[in-house]
Amino acid sequence: MLKCLVIDDESLAREVLESYLARLDFVESVRPFGNAQEALLYLESHEADVLFLDIEMPGMNGLTFLNQISETTRTRPPITVFTTAYRNYAFEGFELGVIDFLLKPIAYPRFLQAIEKIRDFLALKDQNVNLEKNASETAPESIFVKSGVQRIKLNFDDVTHIQGLKDYAIIYTTTSKIVIKGSIKAMHDIFPQSRFVRVHKSFIVAVARITRIEHNRLIMNAHQIPVGRNYREDLENALPNRRQL
């Protein structure tokens, strides 16, 4: 059961998300706020699982709010989804550890994709999966992950990309997802750099899985991955034909 907050200075935008969340039987409560300052005060003494956060708001904007939330609240920060009319904020949002980015007007099917991503993350996080860091040294085509008493082989060819999310990393494969306790930097050190390139502060991609490049993002089947300006040269050097970005 999820406790959700919706922060948006536009009442219509709040009502849309409230109506979407009301359709889900696993949502325990929805608390709307018209400004970020009130929500910050609320989180000083209350917990929330999921936060739907607008960015362009008077007073404290969403980016400032997200920077302050872990410093001023005594409870664990909620999983955050940005909701905004401005696509360019996706880069800053992912750097702040948001799990998804919804562009207004938000369609219900796209909203459900974000919810599914959140539920998958919460379920997988509780499985306590770890990478065996020395496995790639003896088996350059794969690495082992440890879940409880099981050791599961993860082939590098099956990995499409990795997303950093605060203290966790989500490893996406062609058929599933794995959540690992650890930073995106740790994943970058483990996965072979001849096959994987870091394209953003929060993303690593398998070079062979890139299907299209559009300005400041990569298209990988159903996934759109932002490309940070500090990582453009690394991406260009990793491409087989050295395409100009």
C-alpha positions as CSV (number, residue, x, y, z in Angstrom):
1,M,0.0,0.0,0.0
2,L,1.4,3.3,-1.1
3,K,1.2,6.7,0.6
4,C,1.4,9.4,-2.1
5,L,2.0,13.1,-2.2
6,V,1.1,15.4,-5.1
7,I,2.8,18.8,-5.2
8,D,1.7,21.2,-7.9
9,D,0.6,24.9,-7.8
10,E,-2.0,24.2,-10.5
11,S,-5.2,22.8,-9.1
12,L,-6.2,21.0,-12.3
13,A,-2.9,19.2,-12.5
14,R,-3.3,18.0,-8.9
15,E,-6.8,16.8,-9.6
16,V,-5.7,14.8,-12.6
17,L,-3.1,12.9,-10.6
18,E,-5.5,12.5,-7.7
19,S,-8.1,10.9,-10.0
20,Y,-5.5,8.6,-11.5
21,L,-4.2,7.5,-8.1
22,A,-7.8,7.0,-6.9
23,R,-8.2,4.2,-9.5
24,L,-5.4,2.1,-7.9
25,D,-6.4,-0.3,-5.1
26,F,-2.9,-0.4,-3.8
27,V,-2.8,3.4,-3.0
28,E,-3.5,3.9,0.7
29,S,-3.7,7.7,0.7
30,V,-3.1,10.8,-1.5
31,R,-2.1,14.1,0.0
32,P,-2.2,17.1,-2.4
33,F,-0.2,20.3,-1.8
34,G,-0.3,23.6,-3.7
35,N,3.2,24.6,-2.8
36,A,6.5,22.9,-1.9
37,Q,7.0,24.7,1.4
38,E,3.9,23.2,3.0
39,A,4.9,19.7,1.7
40,L,8.4,20.2,3.2
41,L,6.9,20.9,6.6
42,Y,4.5,17.9,6.3
43,L,7.4,15.6,5.6
44,E,9.3,16.7,8.7
45,S,6.9,14.5,10.7
46,H,5.1,12.3,8.2
47,E,6.2,9.5,5.8
48,A,5.4,9.1,2.2
49,D,6.3,6.4,-0.3
50,V,5.8,8.2,-3.6
51,L,6.0,11.9,-4.5
52,F,4.6,13.4,-7.7
53,L,6.5,16.7,-8.0
54,D,6.0,19.7,-10.3
55,I,9.0,21.8,-11.0
56,E,7.9,25.3,-12.1
57,M,6.2,26.7,-9.0
58,P,6.2,30.1,-7.3
59,G,8.3,30.4,-4.2
60,M,10.2,27.1,-3.7
61,N,10.4,25.2,-7.0
62,G,10.6,21.4,-7.4
63,L,14.4,21.3,-7.9
64,T,15.0,23.3,-4.7
65,F,12.5,21.2,-2.8
66,L,14.2,17.9,-3.9
67,N,17.6,19.2,-2.9
68,Q,16.3,20.1,0.6
69,I,14.1,17.2,1.3
70,S,16.8,14.7,2.5
71,E,18.5,17.4,4.5
72,T,15.5,18.7,6.5
73,T,13.2,15.7,6.9
74,R,13.6,13.1,9.6
75,T,11.9,10.4,7.5
76,R,13.2,8.6,4.5
77,P,12.8,10.5,1.3
78,P,9.9,9.3,-1.0
79,I,10.5,7.9,-4.4
80,T,10.0,10.9,-6.7
81,V,8.4,11.3,-10.1
82,F,8.8,14.7,-11.8
83,T,5.6,16.1,-13.5
84,T,6.3,19.1,-15.7
85,A,5.5,20.7,-19.0
86,Y,9.2,21.3,-19.7
87,R,11.2,18.3,-21.2
88,N,14.6,19.9,-20.5
89,Y,14.2,19.3,-16.8
90,A,14.6,15.6,-17.2
91,F,18.4,15.9,-17.0
92,E,18.4,17.7,-13.7
93,G,15.7,15.4,-12.3
94,F,17.6,12.2,-13.0
95,E,20.7,13.7,-11.4
96,L,18.7,14.3,-8.3
97,G,17.6,10.6,-8.2
98,V,14.0,10.8,-9.6
99,I,12.7,7.4,-10.9
100,D,10.7,8.8,-13.8
101,F,9.7,12.0,-15.6
102,L,6.1,12.6,-16.7
103,L,5.5,15.3,-19.3
104,K,2.3,17.3,-19.1
105,P,-0.5,16.7,-20.1
106,I,0.0,13.3,-18.5
107,A,-1.9,10.5,-20.2
108,Y,-3.2,7.7,-18.0
109,P,-1.2,4.9,-19.8
110,R,2.0,6.8,-19.3
111,F,1.2,7.4,-15.7
112,L,0.7,3.6,-15.2
113,Q,4.1,3.0,-16.7
114,A,5.6,5.2,-13.9
115,I,3.6,3.4,-11.3
116,E,4.8,0.0,-12.5
117,K,8.4,1.2,-12.4
118,I,7.9,2.3,-8.8
119,R,6.3,-1.0,-7.7
120,D,9.0,-3.0,-9.5
121,F,11.7,-1.0,-7.8
122,L,10.2,-1.4,-4.3
123,A,9.6,-5.1,-4.8
124,L,13.1,-5.8,-6.2
125,K,14.8,-3.6,-3.6
126,D,13.6,-5.9,-0.8
127,Q,15.2,-9.0,-2.4
128,N,18.7,-7.8,-1.2
129,V,20.5,-8.7,-4.4
130,N,24.3,-8.1,-4.6
131,L,26.9,-8.3,-7.3
132,E,29.9,-10.4,-6.8
133,K,32.6,-7.9,-7.8
134,N,35.4,-10.3,-8.6
135,A,33.2,-12.5,-10.9
136,S,33.9,-10.4,-14.1
137,E,37.6,-10.9,-13.7
138,T,37.4,-14.7,-14.2
139,A,34.3,-14.7,-16.5
140,P,34.6,-11.6,-18.8
141,E,31.3,-12.4,-20.5
142,S,29.2,-12.4,-17.4
143,I,28.9,-11.6,-13.7
144,F,27.1,-13.3,-10.8
145,V,24.5,-11.7,-8.6
146,K,23.7,-13.1,-5.2
147,S,20.2,-13.2,-3.9
148,G,19.9,-14.9,-0.6
149,V,21.6,-18.2,-0.9
150,Q,21.3,-18.3,-4.7
151,R,24.0,-17.2,-7.2
152,I,22.5,-16.1,-10.6
153,K,24.5,-15.6,-13.7
154,L,24.0,-12.3,-15.5
155,N,25.3,-12.2,-19.1
156,F,26.6,-8.8,-20.2
157,D,25.0,-9.4,-23.6
158,D,21.6,-9.3,-21.9
159,V,22.0,-6.0,-20.1
160,T,20.6,-2.9,-21.9
161,H,21.3,-0.2,-19.5
162,I,21.7,0.7,-15.8
163,Q,20.0,3.6,-13.9
164,G,21.4,5.0,-10.7
165,L,18.7,5.9,-8.1
166,K,20.3,7.4,-5.0
167,D,21.8,4.5,-3.1
168,Y,20.6,1.9,-5.6
169,A,21.2,0.9,-9.2
170,I,18.5,-0.7,-11.5
171,I,20.0,-3.1,-14.0
172,Y,17.7,-3.5,-17.0
173,T,18.1,-6.6,-19.1
174,T,16.2,-7.8,-22.2
175,T,13.7,-9.7,-20.1
176,S,13.8,-8.3,-16.5
177,K,15.2,-5.8,-14.0
178,I,17.5,-6.2,-11.0
179,V,17.9,-3.7,-8.2
180,I,21.3,-3.6,-6.6
181,K,22.4,-1.8,-3.5
182,G,25.2,0.4,-4.7
183,S,26.1,3.6,-6.6
184,I,26.2,4.1,-10.4
185,K,29.9,4.7,-10.0
186,A,30.3,1.2,-8.5
187,M,28.4,-0.3,-11.5
188,H,30.7,1.6,-13.9
189,D,33.7,0.1,-12.2
190,I,32.3,-3.4,-12.5
191,F,30.8,-3.5,-16.0
192,P,33.4,-3.8,-18.8
193,Q,34.0,-0.3,-20.3
194,S,34.6,-1.9,-23.7
195,R,30.9,-2.7,-23.8
196,F,29.3,-0.1,-21.6
197,V,29.6,3.7,-21.5
198,R,28.4,6.2,-19.0
199,V,26.2,8.8,-20.8
200,H,24.8,10.7,-17.8
201,K,25.4,11.1,-14.1
202,S,22.7,8.5,-13.5
203,F,22.9,6.2,-16.6
204,I,25.2,3.6,-18.1
205,V,24.2,2.0,-21.5
206,A,25.3,-1.0,-23.5
207,V,26.8,0.5,-26.6
208,A,25.5,-2.4,-28.8
209,R,21.9,-1.7,-27.6
210,I,21.7,1.9,-28.8
211,T,19.2,2.1,-31.7
212,R,19.0,5.8,-32.2
213,I,20.5,9.1,-31.1
214,E,18.4,12.2,-31.0
215,H,20.2,15.4,-29.9
216,N,20.6,15.0,-26.1
217,R,19.0,11.6,-25.7
218,L,19.4,7.9,-26.7
219,I,16.6,5.7,-27.9
220,M,16.9,2.1,-26.8
221,N,13.7,0.3,-27.8
222,A,11.1,1.6,-25.4
223,H,13.6,3.5,-23.2
224,Q,14.7,7.1,-23.7
225,I,18.0,7.8,-22.0
226,P,19.3,11.4,-21.4
227,V,22.9,12.3,-22.5
228,G,24.7,14.7,-20.2
229,R,26.9,17.3,-21.7
230,N,29.9,16.1,-19.7
231,Y,29.5,12.6,-21.2
232,R,29.0,13.4,-24.9
233,E,32.7,12.9,-25.8
234,D,32.7,9.5,-24.0
235,L,29.7,8.4,-25.9
236,E,31.0,9.6,-29.2
237,N,34.3,7.7,-28.7
238,A,32.4,4.5,-27.7
239,L,30.3,4.5,-30.9
240,P,31.7,2.1,-33.6
241,N,31.4,4.7,-36.4
242,R,32.3,7.7,-34.2
243,R,29.0,9.5,-35.0
244,Q,29.0,13.2,-34.2
245,L,26.4,14.1,-31.6
